[in-house]
Amino acid sequence: MKSVLMVHPRLGPSGGGQAVGAWALEALKGRCRITLLTLEPIDWPAVNEYYGVKLSAEDVEIVFPSSAALALLKAIPTPTALLENGVLMRAAQRLARTGRFDRFLSTNNEIDFGRRGVQYVHFPYAYASRPEDDYRWFHRIPGVLRSYRGLADWVSGASLERIRANRALVNSRYIEGVYRDAHGVDSAVVPPPAPGDFPGVPWEERKDVIVGIGRMHPCKRWVEAIDIVGRVREQGVDLRLLVLGSRDLPEFTPVIEEAAARAPWCELGLGLPREEMVRRAAECRYGIHLMVEEHFGIAPAELQRGGCLTFAHNSGGPIEILDGDSDVLFDSDDDAVEKIVRMMRDEELRRRALERMRVRAEAYSEHAFMERMREEVLG
């Protein structure tokens, strides 16, 4: 059996990036010896329940960076993703030098193992542009970001030449272009897995509800989703909204709760077990995803696999997920209102859109992802 060193900062029940890590482990388990370099212990039952995998401590050896490095990260009272990445790179290089491993894999963006490996890129660290909502007040102090990036680079001991020599996998054609802009080299598109564990509820038995899935963060534009559905209702269309998500940003939860309280036709389901979440989503006819320039957008792929006719902003990864379908991709909130109303009123338009959706849904299956990861990592 080959021995694989895999790096992923945290593996927990939240987000598409974590789904890639979980399903990569599911793909490789039993076919190689897996050592996972990570920052925190893993609650395997929680990961299994949320992502639909079947992993246990017997499948994976867990290792951590040095205690001194972990103490440094804990001493900084703010999220430090780049610095964490640097710490993991340094630890990965040390492990690679032991000669214990035949293959090397990162499921959390670029990495320098000190030798060639496979890196799955959600959004390149080398690409400076980030959503405005990701920034905190200290990011706007002149020189802070540059100094922080410099510190993270120094800690990592990374070489851009070695990073660019890795086999790079990216989540969409959109990120393929971003990666080329950042590094000047090509990559291969491997769509992330959108688990298909949704009940197969016929369209006729579903309700006129539009559902959104995702983390509770301003960049997902949940308050705007409530506004859009309210405007749809003003045009005489009896549509309700269901928001299903995780509580990633506690300070934002009261904002969305207050907005939902003003809209009696909006229901929040936050922190639900996955079994209940997929059951609730499968009762809905429509899906919505409002983030602008989403790197990939696992939610639209999941909603399609769940049989929901999904609308999304005409930018980033969702363009590819929805195959450029102009009937469901919108350029503005006004456009979203118009297209949702038209779809709900036009039965023939809806029939054609559903046929297209069913064809493209299986492109993002967990089985397709696992086969590709085995091929890329194990050869």
N, C-alpha and C positions, 0 to 999 in steps of 0.2 A: 504493500500500500504506500502511495505517495503521502508525504507529510506537508500540510498547508498551514502557513501562518496568515491569518486573516486579521485585519485591523478595522475596528468600528468603535467610536468613542463611547456610545451608550446604546444599549438595546432595551427599549421599553415600549409600552403600548401607546405610541403617538407618532403619526405622520408616515408619509410615503418613504422617506429616507430610511426609517427604521424597518419598514416592510422589506426593502431591498436587502438589508442585513439579515433579517430573519429568514427570508426565503432563499438567500444564498447558502445559509447554513443548512436549510432543509434539502437543498439541491445536492450538497456535498457530503452530508452525513452518510456514513456507511460505505462510502466510496474512497475515502482517504482519512488520514488522521488529522483532525482539525485542532489547531491552537488559536484561540481568540484573544488578541491583545485589546483590552478595553479599560475604561476608567472606573467602572462601578460594578458591583455584583449584579447578577441578572436574576430576575424573578421569572423563571421559565414558565410556570403556569399562567402568569399574566400575559407573557408574550404569545404563548400558544392560543389563549382565549381570544386575544385581540386580532391576531393575524391569521389564525387558522392553521398554523404549523404544528408539528408534533416533535418538539425538541426537549431534551433533558440534559442534565449535567453529565450523563454518561456519553453523550454524543460529542462533547466539546471540552477541551482543556482550557480553562480560563487563566490568563496571566495579566498582571498589571504593571505599569511603570514603577519606578522606584518609589519608596515611601517618601523620600525627600521631594521628588517631583510632584507627587499628589498633594503633599502638604503645601507646596507653593501655590498650586491651583486653588486649594481651599481657602488660602489666606487672602485671595483677591475677591472682594465683595461685589462682583459683577460677572456676567457671562463672559467667558474668555475662549471662544471657539478656536480662534487662530492659535493661541498659545497652547491650548489643549492638543491641537493638531501637531504643533511642534514637539511637545513632550512625547506624544505617541510615535512620531517619526524617529526621534532619537532612540526610544526604547526598541522600536522595530529594527533599526539598524544594528543595535547591540545583539538582538536575538538572531538576526540573519547571519551575523559573523560566527555564531556557534556551529554552523554547518548542519543543524538539525532538520532544515526544511528544504523541500524540493520545489515548492511553489509559493508565491506571495500574492496576496489579494487585499486591496483596500475597497471597502464598500462605502466610503465617505470621502470622495474626492481625491485630489492628487496626493501622492505620497512618494517619498524617496526611501526605498528599502536598502539602498547601497548596492543594489543589483536589480535586474529587470523584473518587474512584476506586472500584475493586472490592477488597474485602478478604475473604479466605477465613479463617474463624475456626475453629480446632481447639478452643481454650479461651480465653475472654477474658482478656487481661492485666489488665483492670479488675476482675476477679473475684478477691477475695483468697484464697478457699479453695483449697488445693492438697493433694494426697496427702501424708500424713505422711512417707512415704519420700523425698519430694523435698527435704526440709529437711536442712540441715547444722547442725553445732553452733552456728555463729555466728548462724544465723537466730533462735535462741532468746534471744539477748542483747536485753534490752529496748531498743527504739528502733532496732535495726539495720535491720529490714525497712522501717520507715517512712522512715528516712533514705535507704536505698538506692533505694526507689521515688521519693522526691523528687529525688534526683540524676538518675535515669534520665529522669524527666519533664522536668527542666531541660535536659538534654542534647538531648532529642528536639525541643524547641520545639513540642510538639504541642498542639493544641486539641481538647478532648473534643467540642466542637460540630462541628468539621470531621470528626472520626472518625465521629461518629454520623450525619453526612450522607452517608457513603459507602454504596454498595450492599454490604450484608453478606451473605455466603454462609456457612452453617454446615454441619457435617458430619452432624448428626442432629437429630431433634426434641428430644432431651435437651439438646443444646447450644443449640438455639433458645430453650428456656426459660431457660437460664443466661444467654444473651446479653441476653434481655429484662430479666432481673433486674439485670444489670450496667449496661445502658445505657438501658433504658426505651424501646427502639425494636424494631421487628420485623426479621426477617431471613428469608432463603430457604434451605431445606434442599437441599444438593447433596451426595449421598453420595460419599465418596472412591472412587477406583478400586481394585478388588481384581482384579489381573491374572488372566486365565483361562488361563494357560499350563500348567496341570496336565494330565498324561496322563489320558485317559479310561479308567480301569481299572474294569471291571465289579465290582459288589459281591461277587460270588461268588469273584473272584480276589484280593480284599483279605484282609488278616490282621486278627485280633482285637487290634489295637493302637490305642491312643488317643494322638493326637499333639497337641502344643502348639507354636505358632510365636510367636516374639517376642524382644525384647531380654532379656538376662540382667540383670534388676533385681529387687530384693525386692518391688516393687509388683506384679509379675506373678505372685507367689506360686508359684514353681516347687517349692519344698520342700514346700509344702502339696499340690501336685499329686501328688508322689511318695507322700505319706501317704494321699491319697484312693485312688489306684490300689492301694496296699498293702491298704487296708481292703476294697476290692472283691474282691481276690484271696482274702482271708480268708473270704469268703462262698462260696468254691468256684467263682468265675468266673475263667477263665484269660485275663486281660487283661494286656497289656504296655504300657509307656509309652515314647514317643519324644519327646524335647525337641529342637527345632530352633531355633536362635537365633543372634543376633550377640553379640559380646563387648563390650557397651556399658559395663559397669562392672567393670573388671578385679578389683576387690577382692571382688566377689560370685562370680566364677567358681569359686574354691576351695570356697565354701559349697555350691554346687549339685553340684560334682563329688564332694564328700565324701558328700552325701546320696544321690547316684546310686550311689556305690560300695557303699553298704549295701543296695542293692536290685538284685540281679542281673537282674531283669526290666525295668530302666530303662536306656535307651540315650540318650546325649547326642550330638548332632550340631551342634557349634558352629562358626560361621564357614564353613559350606559354601557353595560356589557355588550360585546360585539354581537352575540346571538340576538339580543333585543334590538340593537341598532339595525342590523340587516333585515330583521323582520319588519320593523317600522318603515324602513326605506322601501321595501318591496311592496308595501301597500299603496305607494304613491305613483302617480302617472308621470310626473315630471321631475327634473332635477335642475339645479342652478349652481353656477360657479362664477363668482364675480371678480376674483383677483386679477389685476392687470399685470401683464408680463410674468405670469407664473412660470417658474423654471420647468416644471413638467405638469403637475396637477393630477395626483393619483385619484382625487375625488371624482372628476368627470369620467375617468375610466371605470371606476367602481360603480358609479351610478348607471352607466351604460350596461355593464354586466348584470346589474340588478334589474334591468328592464325599464329604467326611467328614461324618458325622452328628455335629453339634457341640453340646457342652454349654457353658454359660457362666453366670456369676453374674448373678442377676436384678437388675441395676442398670445405670445409665448407658446408653451407646450400644448394647451388645449386646442389650438388650431389643428395640430396633427392628430390628436385624440379624436376630434370630431370630423376629421378628414376634410377640413375646409368647407364644411356644409353651411352655406350662407343662410339657410333657413333657421339655424339654431345658434350661430355665432353673431354677436352683437358688438357694435363699436362704441356705444354709449348707453347710459341708463334709459334715455328716451327710446333708443333703438330696441333695447331689451323689452320694454313695455309693449312696443308695437308688435314685435315678433311673437311674444308669448300670447297676446290677444289674438293675433292672426292664426296661430297654430291651434288654439283652443276652439276657434270658431269654424275652421275649414277642415272638414273630415278627410277630404282627399289629400290635402297637403300633409295632414297628420299621418295618414296611412303610408305615404311615400317616405316620410321622414323616419317612421318606425322601421320600415324595411331596411333602409340604409344603416340605421343604428344597430340592428341585429347582426348585420354582416360584419361590421367593424368591431363589435364588442369582444370577440374572441381573440383579437390580436394581442390583447393585454392579459391573457390568462397566465396563472401561476405556472402552469405546465410548460408553456412556451418559454417563459423566463428561466425555469430550472434547466431545461435542456440546453439552452444557450450558455448558461453559466458553467455547466459541466464541461461543455466543449471548450470554452475560453480558458478555464482554469486548469483542467486536467488533460485537455488535448484528446 
